[in-house]
Amino acid sequence: MERLVLVCLGSALGGGARYLASLAVARWIPLDFPLATLGVNALGSFLLGLLMPVALHSAAISAEARLFLATGLLGGFTTYSTFNYETLELAHRGDLAAAALNLAATVAGCLAAGAAGLAAGRALAA
């Protein structure tokens, strides 16, 4: 039960952080493009890649902390469902170029961010 509470608390904080990030991006960069979702998903991919090697291969992060951070906080921070909706909405509005750009940028950007985080995490864990 303690682990479930940790995941739930992390998810609540991650969702709140995503909301605040979305507000900040919309205020600073007023584009008709889902930049905030792309940004949180790329950042979350990087942070998860950074966290997991350290969490799995060292005693620096406990199993409970890993559940709080990875499953809870970063799970609540990143969002595939919003990415999916925003991409489909762009396509539905007829902006197929923006939909394709969002799809390509999210997949490539999150994979690159995840790879960079994983490399950094492996270096830290070594």
C-alpha positions in Angstrom: 0.0 0.0 0.0 2.9 2.4 0.7 4.2 2.0 -2.8 0.8 2.7 -4.3 0.6 6.0 -2.2 4.1 7.0 -3.5 3.1 6.4 -7.1 -0.2 8.4 -6.6 1.6 11.3 -4.9 4.2 11.4 -7.7 1.5 11.3 -10.4 -0.3 14.2 -8.8 2.9 16.3 -8.7 3.8 15.3 -12.2 0.4 16.2 -13.5 0.6 19.5 -11.8 4.0 20.2 -13.2 2.7 19.4 -16.7 -0.1 21.8 -16.2 2.2 24.6 -15.1 4.6 23.9 -17.9 1.8 24.1 -20.4 0.7 27.5 -19.0 4.2 28.8 -19.2 4.9 27.6 -22.7 1.6 29.0 -23.9 2.3 32.4 -22.3 5.9 32.6 -23.6 5.5 31.0 -27.0 2.0 31.7 -28.3 1.9 29.2 -31.2 -1.0 27.2 -32.6 1.1 24.1 -32.2 1.3 21.7 -29.3 4.8 22.7 -28.2 4.1 22.3 -24.5 3.2 18.6 -24.9 6.2 18.0 -27.1 8.4 19.7 -24.6 7.1 17.8 -21.5 7.3 14.5 -23.4 10.9 15.2 -24.5 12.0 16.4 -21.1 10.3 13.4 -19.4 11.9 11.0 -21.9 15.3 12.5 -21.1 14.7 12.4 -17.3 13.5 8.8 -17.3 16.5 7.8 -19.4 18.8 9.6 -16.9 17.0 8.1 -13.8 16.7 4.4 -14.7 20.3 3.4 -15.1 21.2 5.1 -11.8 18.1 3.7 -10.1 18.6 0.1 -11.3 22.4 -0.1 -11.0 23.3 1.7 -7.8 22.1 2.0 -4.3 21.7 5.8 -4.7 17.9 5.5 -5.4 15.7 3.1 -3.5 13.0 1.0 -5.2 10.4 3.2 -3.5 12.0 6.4 -4.8 12.2 4.9 -8.3 8.5 4.2 -8.2 7.7 7.7 -6.9 10.0 9.4 -9.5 9.6 7.1 -12.6 6.1 5.6 -12.4 4.6 8.5 -10.5 6.2 11.8 -11.1 7.4 11.3 -14.7 4.4 9.1 -15.6 2.2 12.0 -14.5 4.4 14.6 -16.2 4.5 13.0 -19.7 1.4 12.3 -21.7 0.8 10.1 -24.7 -2.9 10.7 -24.7 -2.6 14.5 -25.1 0.0 14.0 -27.8 -2.4 11.7 -29.6 -5.4 14.0 -29.2 -3.5 17.1 -30.3 -2.0 15.4 -33.4 -5.5 14.1 -34.4 -7.0 17.5 -33.8 -4.4 19.2 -36.1 -5.2 16.6 -38.8 -9.0 17.1 -38.3 -8.6 20.8 -38.8 -6.9 20.1 -42.1 -3.4 21.1 -40.9 -1.8 17.8 -42.1 1.7 19.4 -42.2 1.5 20.4 -38.5 0.1 17.0 -37.6 2.9 15.3 -39.4 5.5 17.6 -37.9 4.1 17.0 -34.4 4.2 13.2 -35.0 7.8 13.3 -36.3 9.1 15.8 -33.8 7.6 13.9 -30.9 8.8 10.5 -31.9 12.3 11.6 -33.0 12.7 14.2 -30.3 11.6 11.9 -27.4 13.8 9.1 -28.7 16.8 11.4 -28.9 16.0 12.9 -25.5 15.6 9.4 -24.0 18.9 8.2 -25.6 20.7 11.3 -24.3 19.3 10.7 -20.8 20.1 7.0 -20.9 23.7 7.7 -21.9 24.0 10.3 -19.1 22.4 7.9 -16.6 24.7 5.1 -17.6 27.7 7.3 -17.2 26.5 8.4 -13.7 25.8 4.8 -12.7 29.3 3.5 -13.9 
